[in-house]
Amino acid sequence: MSTGRRSKSHLSIAVLLVFVLILSACSGGKAESVKEETPNQGNSQENASEKRDVGGLKLPIADKKLELSLWAPSGGNFRGKDFNEKLSFQKMEENTNIHIQFQHSTEASAEAFSLLMSSGQLPDMIFNEAWDREAGKYGQKGALLPLEDLIDKHAPNIKRILDENPEIRGQITSPDGHIFYLPNLVLDSENLTQMFPQVRKDWIDKLGLKMPETIDDWYEMLKAFREQDPNGNGKQDEIPFVTVNLNNVMMTFAPAFGVEFGFFVEDGKVKYGPHDPRFKEVVEFLNKLYNEKLLDPNYLVDTTFQTLTEKVTTDLAGAWFGWSGSYMGNFTTLMEGKHPTFEIAPALPPKGPRGDQRHVSFRWPAAGVGLAVSSQTKHPEEVIRWLDYQYSEEGVLLNNFGVEGKSYDLVNGEPVYKKEVTHPEDGLTNTQALLNHTIGGGTWATIADPRYAEQIRIANGQTENPLELYGKYIDFDAKLPPVQFTPQENDVIVPMMADIDTYVNETINGIIMGRIPVDSYDNVISQLEKMGITKVLEQYQSAYDRFRGK
């Protein structure tokens, strides 16, 4: 498997554009501080005749106060009840004269989203974390509004980004040529990965080990964590590898055997990991970890971030796969001053028996996370303009940093978070503190500002960027791109994969836990073929070839 890193040159123009826009906004004078009271939600003509330009977009968007509706899960790290409690959205309303009526789901689940889409009563805008897979389907059904003409006429900031980045336009365009959603964008290639293997470096040092490099090194390290009492309490209570889901375990270990848990590409052919004979080696290795209590025996039960945090902060967990900020950073912050030696270090992806070594947790510049527009909206032009504001220099700053003077200050023209955000003293993590102020640039239809990730990382004690370690282990040729399917392809994929996903999850967990013999894995491959995986792969291959212009 090749380990070439994607060149950053094709993104350089876009990156330069974004930084010029942001810096010009910063150097052009400080933004007004948000008003302490909630912005007036009644009709108002105030400043209606005083239009100002934001990247070609004229503000305010509405002369009279306009209300638009938006469905979105509230998320586990946001501790409020309504996103309008965030100062960034209050400031956004002040600037655009548009009030957003948020319709919140408490869970970011596929079930909650499906219930909304089947209700027949859709809001103006809809958030989803998988629009790359879902937008074409719902667009073809008439539930979503095609956006390309609206973008050309009314969204100058979005249009400029798509014109400068044709690969992004291609990633969000459905097979029928329409754009049905606007994504979260990363225009700096070093920010395309945020999750990686993490280990207790102080445990490694105490036991006289080295950071693991191979799959065998990982086994020996986890075994030492289990048997040699690195937390020093005289008990064999260490949990060498913890996780909140099986997928994180797979992203750590499956690539070492040349496969992935889901769909991937090898020599231009789309493959499905559990259908590949090499996947037997993956489950055999994980079964070994489970039998020797090196993999958390409660991984199917303890599936929340809270349970994982408890295991880490009570000095029980030795290694895991997770986010740079909300895992590595937050754990470091929570243990500051409470543990004399606590230290987490990023680990390289393990090298497998045939030399496979690949980091698979990274994204394409255009994510599936984003916002779509309902075909039921009565205000399509105002909606697209409000969305365009999210990609303007002001919108990017608001979404990533919040309101000047409240969550950040301008220092030499650069936005710098206030100490009460990076080092909160009210029991919150800095991620939770920031989300009191803004939506977060990495989980919204906007541009993720690299200065956000850098400042949070440094605040969490990570003076070096761990993401720089993974560049040469990223292989875009092996990563399945955000392909979109035709209705005919979806008619094959959706029902078959619903059954296949259920079968795979139950069977793989059964093998790992020893309820199903590892030696019977050939039967798994045969069953997948009976369930139609070959037909599914044909649809994926057609979509992949179409994406590549073949």
PAVO-540884 format. One line per 2 residues: number of its first residue (from 1); their letters; for each residue x, y, z of C-alpha. Coordinates in pm, 1 decimal. Example, Ala and Ser with C-alpha at 12.3 -4.5 7.8 and 13.67 -1.06 7.14 Angstrom:
! residues 2
1> as> 1230.0,-450.0,780.0 ~ 1367.0,-106.0,714.0
This chain:
! residues 550
1> ms> 0.0,0.0,0.0 ~ 146.4,335.5,-92.0
3> tg> 202.5,595.1,177.0 ~ 226.5,906.3,-38.2
5> rr> 94.6,1229.2,104.8 ~ -135.6,1446.1,-97.2
7> sk> 36.8,1760.3,-218.4 ~ -76.6,2086.9,-64.6
9> sh> -2.4,2291.5,-376.4 ~ -349.7,2255.4,-528.4
11> ls> -500.3,2397.9,-209.2 ~ -252.1,2683.7,-170.6
13> ia> -458.5,2941.2,-359.6 ~ -763.2,2858.5,-150.5
15> vl> -565.2,2869.0,172.4 ~ -413.6,3205.3,77.5
17> lv> -758.9,3337.4,-9.8 ~ -904.2,3233.7,325.2
19> fv> -620.0,3384.6,524.6 ~ -631.8,3707.4,325.3
21> li> -1003.1,3732.8,391.2 ~ -967.4,3662.6,761.9
23> ls> -667.3,3889.1,809.1 ~ -828.5,4170.2,617.3
25> ac> -1128.8,4143.6,845.7 ~ -906.0,4149.9,1149.9
27> sg> -692.4,4443.8,1036.4 ~ -992.9,4644.2,925.7
29> gk> -1092.5,4730.2,1281.1 ~ -1254.0,4554.1,1569.9
31> ae> -1601.3,4412.9,1534.4 ~ -1870.6,4557.4,1756.9
33> sv> -1917.1,4376.3,2086.5 ~ -2235.6,4177.5,2114.0
35> ke> -2515.2,4345.0,2305.2 ~ -2581.8,4206.0,2651.4
37> et> -2953.1,4174.2,2584.9 ~ -3095.8,3925.3,2336.6
39> pn> -3127.9,4095.4,1993.9 ~ -3473.5,4230.4,1918.0
41> qg> -3672.5,3969.0,1733.4 ~ -3951.6,4198.8,1621.1
43> ns> -3969.4,4377.4,1286.4 ~ -3707.1,4646.5,1261.2
45> qe> -3594.4,4885.2,990.1 ~ -3284.1,4990.7,1183.9
47> na> -2986.4,5033.4,948.3 ~ -3190.7,4878.0,666.3
49> se> -3072.2,5144.0,422.7 ~ -2708.8,5116.1,535.1
51> kr> -2594.1,4809.0,346.2 ~ -2234.4,4701.8,388.7
53> dv> -2028.8,4459.3,185.0 ~ -1888.3,4132.0,322.8
55> gg> -1704.0,3956.4,42.9 ~ -1969.8,4070.2,-205.5
57> lk> -2259.6,3982.3,24.5 ~ -2469.1,4280.9,131.4
59> lp> -2565.0,4312.2,497.4 ~ -2811.8,4314.7,654.1
61> ia> -2969.0,4038.2,448.1 ~ -3326.5,4130.8,544.2
63> dk> -3457.8,4484.9,580.9 ~ -3722.5,4363.2,825.1
65> kl> -3652.1,4099.0,1086.4 ~ -3695.3,3757.8,920.8
67> el> -3723.3,3422.6,1098.5 ~ -3583.3,3104.9,942.8
69> sl> -3593.6,2756.0,1093.5 ~ -3302.4,2514.1,1124.0
71> wa> -3293.9,2155.1,1254.3 ~ -2974.4,2040.8,1426.5
73> ps> -2874.5,1809.2,1711.7 ~ -2758.6,2008.2,2013.0
75> gg> -2451.9,1792.2,2072.2 ~ -2309.2,1646.4,2390.1
77> nf> -2054.0,1920.1,2463.4 ~ -2301.5,2210.3,2440.9
79> rg> -2456.1,2260.5,2782.7 ~ -2732.3,2502.3,2682.6
81> kd> -3078.6,2441.3,2540.1 ~ -3078.9,2660.0,2227.4
83> fn> -2798.0,2765.2,1995.1 ~ -2927.2,3121.3,2020.2
85> ek> -2767.1,3120.7,2364.4 ~ -2433.9,3123.9,2180.9
87> ls> -2305.0,3478.9,2144.4 ~ -2188.4,3409.4,1789.2
89> fq> -2546.2,3345.3,1671.7 ~ -2668.7,3651.5,1856.9
91> km> -2407.8,3859.4,1676.2 ~ -2493.1,3687.2,1349.2
93> ee> -2857.2,3784.6,1394.6 ~ -2755.8,4142.4,1463.4
95> nt> -2546.2,4152.2,1144.9 ~ -2792.8,3977.7,911.8
97> ni> -3128.9,4078.7,1064.9 ~ -3228.2,3709.7,1044.2
99> hi> -3340.7,3517.5,1352.5 ~ -3286.6,3141.0,1345.4
101> qf> -3548.7,2928.3,1514.8 ~ -3343.8,2623.1,1608.5
103> qh> -3518.9,2288.1,1623.3 ~ -3289.0,2073.7,1833.7
105> st> -3264.8,1698.5,1854.4 ~ -3088.0,1575.8,2165.4
107> ea> -2919.4,1297.2,1967.9 ~ -2715.0,1314.6,1649.4
109> sa> -2860.8,981.9,1540.6 ~ -2959.2,844.3,1203.9
111> ea> -3299.2,760.5,1352.9 ~ -3368.5,1120.6,1457.7
113> fs> -3266.9,1244.9,1113.8 ~ -3478.8,983.8,934.9
115> ll> -3781.6,1072.7,1146.1 ~ -3741.2,1437.3,1049.3
117> ms> -3703.4,1364.5,678.4 ~ -4009.0,1137.3,676.3
119> sg> -4227.0,1377.7,874.6 ~ -4334.3,1586.0,575.4
121> ql> -4274.4,1902.4,780.7 ~ -3924.1,2026.3,706.8
123> pd> -3757.2,2343.6,836.3 ~ -3579.8,2589.4,608.0
125> mi> -3238.0,2433.2,678.7 ~ -3132.2,2087.1,792.3
127> fn> -2803.9,1984.3,954.3 ~ -2663.6,1636.8,895.6
129> ea> -2327.5,1468.5,948.3 ~ -2365.9,1246.6,641.2
131> wd> -2493.6,1469.9,363.7 ~ -2224.1,1330.0,136.2
133> re> -2419.5,1002.2,137.1 ~ -2771.3,1134.0,191.9
135> ag> -2801.7,1457.7,-7.3 ~ -2839.9,1302.7,-350.9
137> ky> -3104.7,1059.5,-228.4 ~ -3322.7,1323.8,-63.6
139> gq> -3255.6,1570.1,-343.1 ~ -3386.9,1323.0,-599.7
141> kg> -3698.0,1273.5,-386.1 ~ -3764.0,1646.0,-399.9
143> al> -3706.9,1710.7,-29.6 ~ -3401.7,1931.5,-83.7
145> lp> -3354.3,2243.4,-291.5 ~ -3085.6,2246.2,-565.1
147> le> -2842.2,2523.1,-471.9 ~ -2611.9,2577.3,-768.1
149> dl> -2817.3,2854.6,-934.3 ~ -2881.1,3025.8,-602.3
151> id> -2508.1,3012.9,-528.8 ~ -2421.8,3170.6,-863.8
153> kh> -2669.2,3455.7,-812.3 ~ -2675.2,3520.2,-438.8
155> ap> -2376.1,3358.1,-261.0 ~ -2053.1,3534.1,-365.3
157> ni> -1838.5,3389.5,-85.4 ~ -1940.3,3030.7,-155.8
159> kr> -1911.0,3081.2,-531.1 ~ -1558.1,3216.3,-495.9
161> il> -1449.4,2914.6,-290.6 ~ -1599.5,2666.2,-538.8
163> de> -1450.2,2848.7,-837.1 ~ -1106.2,2843.0,-675.1
165> np> -1143.9,2478.9,-563.8 ~ -1306.6,2275.4,-841.2
167> ei> -1228.8,1953.3,-652.1 ~ -1455.6,2073.9,-370.6
169> rg> -1733.7,2150.2,-616.1 ~ -1692.9,1796.6,-747.8
171> qi> -1710.0,1646.2,-399.5 ~ -2046.0,1806.7,-318.6
173> ts> -2211.5,1768.7,-660.9 ~ -2460.7,1483.5,-690.1
175> pd> -2462.6,1245.8,-989.0 ~ -2743.9,1445.4,-1150.9
177> gh> -2530.8,1761.7,-1142.0 ~ -2696.0,1937.8,-849.2
179> if> -2550.9,2072.9,-525.9 ~ -2787.7,1980.3,-242.8
181> yl> -2582.1,2074.8,63.0 ~ -2304.4,2306.0,179.7
183> pn> -2021.6,2135.9,371.8 ~ -1774.3,2203.4,643.6
185> lv> -1448.6,2285.5,466.9 ~ -1085.0,2232.8,558.2
187> ld> -851.7,2419.4,327.0 ~ -530.2,2341.1,516.5
189> se> -418.6,1983.5,451.5 ~ -250.3,1948.4,792.6
191> nl> -593.7,1982.8,952.6 ~ -747.5,1700.3,752.0
193> tq> -677.5,1454.3,1032.0 ~ -785.7,1504.2,1392.3
195> mf> -795.3,1150.0,1535.4 ~ -502.1,919.6,1603.3
197> pq> -371.4,650.5,1843.3 ~ -281.2,785.4,2188.3
199> vr> -91.6,615.8,2471.0 ~ 8.1,688.8,2829.2
201> kd> 365.6,802.0,2775.3 ~ 436.0,806.7,3150.1
203> wi> 336.9,438.6,3172.1 ~ 573.7,356.5,2886.2
205> dk> 857.7,540.7,3057.8 ~ 788.0,381.0,3395.2
207> lg> 797.3,30.8,3247.1 ~ 1108.1,99.1,3041.0
209> lk> 929.7,47.6,2709.0 ~ 958.4,229.0,2377.6
211> mp> 676.5,388.6,2182.2 ~ 520.2,107.4,1972.7
213> et> 597.2,89.3,1601.7 ~ 472.9,-251.4,1487.1
215> id> 161.6,-454.4,1559.2 ~ 379.1,-682.7,1774.6
217> dw> 508.3,-379.5,1966.3 ~ 149.9,-280.2,2039.5
219> ye> 70.8,-625.4,2172.0 ~ 376.7,-628.9,2398.8
221> ml> 302.2,-276.8,2526.0 ~ -61.2,-357.4,2606.1
223> ka> 44.0,-680.3,2775.6 ~ 293.1,-488.6,2990.4
225> fr> 22.8,-238.2,3083.1 ~ -194.8,-526.5,3201.8
227> eq> 68.9,-722.7,3392.8 ~ 321.3,-472.6,3534.0
229> dp> 102.6,-235.2,3738.9 ~ 193.7,95.3,3566.8
231> ng> -57.3,292.5,3776.9 ~ 121.9,167.1,4088.8
233> ng> -179.7,80.5,4303.0 ~ -84.6,-283.7,4352.9
235> kq> -391.1,-407.8,4164.4 ~ -428.8,-557.5,3817.8
237> de> -701.7,-309.0,3727.9 ~ -542.9,-145.0,3423.9
239> ip> -746.2,-150.5,3100.4 ~ -474.7,-147.0,2831.7
241> fv> -691.7,-33.6,2536.3 ~ -1022.4,150.2,2586.5
243> tv> -1274.8,268.3,2331.8 ~ -1629.8,397.0,2293.1
245> nl> -1693.6,197.9,1975.9 ~ -1554.9,-82.6,1763.2
247> nn> -1477.9,154.6,1477.7 ~ -1203.1,328.9,1677.0
249> vm> -1042.8,-7.8,1749.9 ~ -1055.9,-93.0,1380.8
251> mt> -904.5,238.9,1274.3 ~ -611.7,164.1,1503.4
253> fa> -535.4,-193.3,1401.2 ~ -710.4,-299.9,1075.3
255> pa> -485.2,-95.4,839.6 ~ -182.2,-286.3,971.8
257> fg> -327.8,-589.8,794.9 ~ -397.7,-398.8,470.6
259> ve> -773.7,-349.5,516.0 ~ -1033.8,-122.9,677.1
261> fg> -1356.7,-188.8,862.6 ~ -1563.5,-31.5,586.5
263> ff> -1510.6,49.4,218.4 ~ -1165.1,137.5,88.0
265> ve> -977.1,143.8,-242.0 ~ -688.9,-76.7,-352.6
267> dg> -534.1,-44.9,-698.6 ~ -840.0,147.9,-817.6
269> kv> -1086.9,-116.4,-698.2 ~ -1338.2,-53.1,-421.0
271> ky> -1326.7,-319.1,-150.8 ~ -1518.9,-390.6,167.7
273> gp> -1297.1,-482.3,459.9 ~ -1493.9,-769.2,619.9
275> hd> -1529.0,-928.0,273.8 ~ -1150.7,-934.8,230.6
277> pr> -972.0,-1258.0,339.6 ~ -711.3,-1045.2,520.6
279> fk> -980.5,-930.2,763.2 ~ -957.7,-1268.9,933.1
281> ev> -615.0,-1160.0,1064.1 ~ -771.1,-846.2,1211.5
283> ve> -1037.1,-1028.9,1412.1 ~ -785.6,-1295.4,1512.3
285> fl> -560.4,-1025.3,1659.5 ~ -851.1,-851.3,1835.0
287> nk> -977.8,-1182.7,1972.0 ~ -632.0,-1235.0,2121.2
289> ly> -641.8,-889.7,2282.8 ~ -990.1,-954.0,2421.3
291> ne> -907.8,-1298.5,2558.9 ~ -603.0,-1161.4,2741.2
293> kl> -801.2,-862.7,2873.9 ~ -588.8,-618.2,2676.0
295> ld> -900.6,-480.1,2505.7 ~ -1165.6,-331.7,2734.7
297> pn> -1408.4,-618.5,2810.1 ~ -1688.8,-360.6,2842.8
299> yl> -1634.6,-192.1,2506.1 ~ -1985.3,-286.0,2390.5
301> vd> -2143.9,-144.9,2706.6 ~ -1937.1,162.0,2796.6
303> tt> -2000.1,359.4,2478.7 ~ -2011.9,718.6,2604.3
305> fq> -1739.8,977.0,2623.2 ~ -1815.7,1010.5,2994.3
307> tl> -1731.0,645.7,3065.0 ~ -1410.2,673.1,2867.4
309> te> -1315.1,996.3,3043.9 ~ -1369.0,828.5,3379.7
311> kv> -1138.0,541.1,3286.8 ~ -866.7,778.4,3169.4
313> tt> -887.9,1022.4,3459.4 ~ -898.8,746.8,3725.3
315> dl> -565.1,615.4,3596.8 ~ -701.5,293.8,3447.5
317> ag> -673.8,341.9,3068.1 ~ -347.0,286.9,2884.5
319> aw> -423.8,358.0,2518.2 ~ -708.7,461.4,2290.1
321> fg> -785.6,613.1,1951.4 ~ -937.1,959.9,1960.0
323> ws> -949.0,1328.6,1884.2 ~ -660.4,1568.3,1926.7
325> gs> -861.4,1822.2,2126.1 ~ -1155.4,1658.5,2301.1
327> ym> -954.9,1344.6,2385.5 ~ -583.1,1415.7,2417.6
329> gn> -622.7,1780.5,2504.2 ~ -913.6,1751.7,2742.6
331> ft> -767.3,1455.9,2930.0 ~ -443.0,1646.5,2976.8
333> tl> -632.4,1950.6,3103.4 ~ -852.3,1748.5,3339.7
335> me> -548.4,1578.3,3496.7 ~ -340.9,1894.4,3532.3
337> gk> -237.9,1932.6,3895.9 ~ -410.0,1605.2,3990.5
339> hp> -149.9,1352.7,3874.7 ~ 225.0,1406.3,3907.4
341> tf> 334.1,1222.4,3592.8 ~ 24.6,1199.0,3367.5
343> ei> 134.7,1232.9,3002.5 ~ -26.6,1130.8,2674.5
345> ap> 168.6,1090.9,2351.6 ~ 54.0,1031.0,1993.8
347> al> 155.7,693.6,1852.4 ~ 227.7,609.6,1492.1
349> pp> -10.1,375.7,1310.9 ~ 120.2,23.1,1373.2
351> kg> 312.4,-151.9,1096.8 ~ 168.0,-490.7,1007.3
353> pr> 323.3,-825.9,921.9 ~ 347.6,-741.7,548.8
355> gd> 471.6,-386.1,603.7 ~ 131.0,-216.7,578.4
357> qr> 133.4,107.7,776.4 ~ -139.6,358.3,704.9
359> hv> -329.6,626.9,893.2 ~ -693.9,610.0,784.2
361> sf> -867.4,867.9,1003.5 ~ -866.1,1174.6,784.4
363> rw> -1118.7,1358.2,578.5 ~ -1147.8,1514.9,237.4
365> pa> -1152.6,1897.4,218.7 ~ -1532.3,1890.4,189.0
367> ag> -1688.5,1695.6,474.5 ~ -2026.7,1525.2,484.4
369> vg> -2109.5,1753.9,776.7 ~ -2311.2,2052.2,662.6
371> la> -2644.6,2217.8,593.3 ~ -2903.4,2150.1,324.8
373> vs> -3201.0,2365.4,228.3 ~ -3552.2,2225.9,235.8
375> sq> -3758.2,2250.7,-82.5 ~ -4039.1,2371.9,145.9
377> tk> -3864.8,2698.1,231.5 ~ -4048.1,3015.6,135.1
379> hp> -3729.7,3223.8,147.9 ~ -3467.4,3053.6,-72.3
381> ee> -3272.4,3372.2,-151.0 ~ -3251.2,3481.2,212.4
383> vi> -3154.1,3128.1,317.4 ~ -2866.0,3102.7,68.9
385> rw> -2744.0,3448.5,167.7 ~ -2748.8,3351.7,535.3
387> ld> -2553.6,3037.4,447.5 ~ -2313.3,3243.7,239.1
389> yq> -2244.5,3455.3,546.2 ~ -2110.0,3142.7,718.9
391> ys> -1827.0,3133.9,461.7 ~ -1747.2,3506.1,468.3
393> ee> -1453.6,3644.8,666.1 ~ -1692.8,3758.3,938.1
395> gv> -1877.0,3427.9,945.5 ~ -1559.7,3221.6,960.8
397> ll> -1435.1,3430.7,1251.4 ~ -1767.7,3410.8,1436.4
399> nn> -1801.4,3035.8,1386.6 ~ -1444.6,2956.7,1490.3
401> fg> -1371.1,3217.8,1755.9 ~ -1699.6,3374.5,1864.5
403> ve> -1743.1,3744.3,1939.7 ~ -1448.7,3977.7,1987.4
405> gk> -1415.7,4095.5,2343.3 ~ -1623.0,3804.2,2470.5
407> sy> -1436.9,3485.8,2373.9 ~ -1131.8,3630.4,2196.2
409> dl> -928.1,3946.7,2147.5 ~ -738.7,4071.8,1846.2
411> vn> -365.4,4068.1,1917.6 ~ -150.0,4212.7,1640.2
413> ge> -436.9,4149.7,1401.6 ~ -477.2,3783.8,1502.3
415> pv> -771.8,3637.2,1698.7 ~ -652.7,3501.4,2033.8
417> yk> -887.0,3317.5,2270.2 ~ -937.0,3464.7,2613.8
419> ke> -797.1,3274.2,2910.4 ~ -1147.3,3195.9,3038.2
421> vt> -1199.9,2998.7,2715.3 ~ -867.7,2813.5,2697.0
423> hp> -834.7,2763.9,3073.7 ~ -1187.2,2770.6,3221.9
425> ed> -1213.9,2764.7,3599.7 ~ -1576.0,2651.4,3627.6
427> gl> -1520.3,2279.3,3580.5 ~ -1571.8,2286.1,3203.8
429> tn> -1324.3,2169.8,2942.6 ~ -1209.2,2436.6,2700.1
431> tq> -1413.4,2267.3,2427.4 ~ -1726.2,2306.1,2638.7
433> al> -1632.9,2662.9,2730.6 ~ -1584.5,2759.0,2367.1
435> ln> -1917.1,2602.9,2266.2 ~ -2091.1,2840.4,2503.8
437> ht> -1974.1,3114.7,2268.5 ~ -1983.1,2965.0,1919.3
439> ig> -2070.7,2661.2,1708.6 ~ -1713.1,2550.4,1635.5
441> gg> -1551.0,2574.9,1295.4 ~ -1507.9,2201.6,1246.6
443> tw> -1870.6,2095.1,1286.2 ~ -2066.4,2352.3,1085.6
445> at> -2119.8,2463.0,727.8 ~ -1825.0,2702.2,730.6
447> ia> -1444.5,2697.0,699.0 ~ -1238.0,2541.5,977.9
449> dp> -976.4,2798.8,1079.9 ~ -640.7,2628.4,1155.2
451> ry> -567.4,2889.6,1422.7 ~ -852.4,2745.1,1631.3
453> ae> -698.8,2396.7,1643.6 ~ -352.4,2536.5,1709.2
455> qi> -456.3,2751.8,2004.6 ~ -666.1,2481.0,2170.8
457> ri> -383.8,2232.1,2121.5 ~ -128.2,2463.7,2282.8
459> an> -369.3,2546.7,2564.8 ~ -393.8,2174.8,2634.8
461> gq> -17.9,2146.2,2672.9 ~ 58.7,2012.6,2325.1
463> te> 340.4,2240.4,2216.8 ~ 409.5,2025.9,1910.3
465> np> 142.1,1950.6,1654.3 ~ 80.9,1573.8,1675.2
467> le> -95.6,1579.0,1339.9 ~ 233.4,1646.5,1163.6
469> ly> 335.5,1289.1,1250.0 ~ 74.4,1134.6,1023.5
471> gk> 134.0,1311.4,693.4 ~ 345.7,1044.0,532.0
473> yi> 107.8,770.0,644.7 ~ -193.8,922.9,469.2
475> df> -283.3,767.2,134.5 ~ -558.6,947.1,-55.5
477> da> -555.5,677.5,-324.0 ~ -669.5,421.8,-65.9
479> kl> -932.6,650.0,86.2 ~ -1281.2,610.8,-57.9
481> pp> -1378.0,962.9,-164.7 ~ -1718.4,1116.5,-79.3
483> vq> -1892.9,948.3,-371.1 ~ -2260.9,1020.5,-428.3
485> ft> -2496.0,758.2,-562.4 ~ -2770.1,764.9,-823.4
487> pq> -3121.9,664.4,-711.0 ~ -3073.8,333.2,-892.0
489> en> -2747.7,266.9,-707.4 ~ -2908.9,358.4,-376.4
491> dv> -3194.2,118.0,-446.9 ~ -2936.2,-161.2,-438.8
493> iv> -2706.2,-30.2,-164.3 ~ -2946.3,90.0,103.6
495> pm> -3151.5,-226.7,169.3 ~ -2857.3,-462.1,127.8
497> ma> -2619.8,-264.4,350.4 ~ -2884.2,-232.1,620.3
499> di> -2877.1,-611.4,658.4 ~ -2503.0,-640.9,596.7
501> dt> -2413.8,-378.7,859.3 ~ -2624.8,-558.3,1120.4
503> yv> -2472.5,-894.8,1031.5 ~ -2115.8,-764.4,1029.2
505> ne> -2143.4,-584.8,1362.7 ~ -2298.4,-885.0,1536.2
507> ti> -2059.4,-1134.9,1379.6 ~ -1737.2,-940.4,1422.1
509> ng> -1815.2,-866.6,1786.1 ~ -1902.7,-1234.6,1832.1
511> ii> -1566.6,-1343.3,1691.7 ~ -1372.4,-1088.2,1898.3
513> mg> -1546.1,-1206.2,2217.1 ~ -1500.9,-1573.3,2132.9
515> ri> -1865.7,-1663.7,2080.8 ~ -1791.7,-1743.9,1714.8
517> pv> -1473.6,-1934.7,1618.6 ~ -1211.4,-1730.6,1432.6
519> ds> -1146.9,-2029.6,1206.8 ~ -1498.3,-1998.8,1067.1
521> yd> -1424.6,-1666.0,899.8 ~ -1454.2,-1816.2,551.7
523> nv> -1822.4,-1865.3,635.2 ~ -1850.9,-1490.3,702.8
525> is> -1719.8,-1410.0,355.9 ~ -1958.3,-1661.6,199.6
527> ql> -2252.8,-1516.9,391.6 ~ -2166.8,-1162.6,281.0
529> ek> -2171.7,-1279.8,-79.9 ~ -2511.4,-1441.2,-26.2
531> mg> -2635.5,-1111.9,121.5 ~ -2530.0,-922.0,-192.4
533> it> -2197.7,-757.3,-107.8 ~ -2075.9,-819.9,-464.4
535> kv> -2369.2,-620.0,-605.1 ~ -2307.4,-344.3,-349.9
537> le> -1941.9,-324.3,-451.7 ~ -2047.0,-290.3,-815.8
539> qy> -2251.8,18.9,-726.0 ~ -1966.0,164.1,-523.4
541> qs> -1726.7,100.4,-809.7 ~ -1955.9,281.8,-1055.2
543> ay> -1984.3,580.1,-821.0 ~ -1607.3,580.1,-760.7
545> dr> -1528.6,565.6,-1132.7 ~ -1775.6,848.0,-1195.9
547> fr> -1614.7,1056.3,-919.7 ~ -1274.5,1000.2,-1079.7
549> gk> -1408.7,1095.5,-1421.0 ~ -1361.3,752.9,-1575.0
